[in-house]
Amino acid sequence: MLLSVINTKLRDRYADLDALCDDLGVNRTEITDALAAAGYRYDPQLNRFI
């Protein structure tokens, strides 16, 4: 569920992961670590987790 929410927000509202984290006041490392544990990584070219 986290993957879907984050990727939707990245697609619809934010230019990159840093902008999302700054706006929502969340820690980038917590998001990337949680998604990495599920096998996903952030692709800045695509602006989404794959």
ABEGO torsion letter per residue (X at the ends): XAAAAAAAAAAAABABAAAAAAAAGBBAAAAAAAAAAAGBBBBAAAGBBX
